[in-house]
Amino acid sequence: QAVGATEDPATNEKKREKDVELTSSDPPVSPARP
């Protein structure tokens, strides 16, 4: 479970999107890429 996750699905979704944005701005470390 992510830190700061709430019981509100909408809030969780928004936080997840924000986390994805922050992660995507980091150097790509995707297991999908060899």
Contacts in CASP RR format, 6 or more apart in sequence:
PFRMAT RR
TARGET T0000
AUTHOR 0000-0000-0000
METHOD contacts of the structure
MODEL  1
QAVGATEDPATNEKKREKDVELTSSDPPVSPARP
2 12 0 8 1.000
2 15 0 8 1.000
2 16 0 8 1.000
2 19 0 8 1.000
4 15 0 8 1.000
5 12 0 8 1.000
5 15 0 8 1.000
6 12 0 8 1.000
6 15 0 8 1.000
END
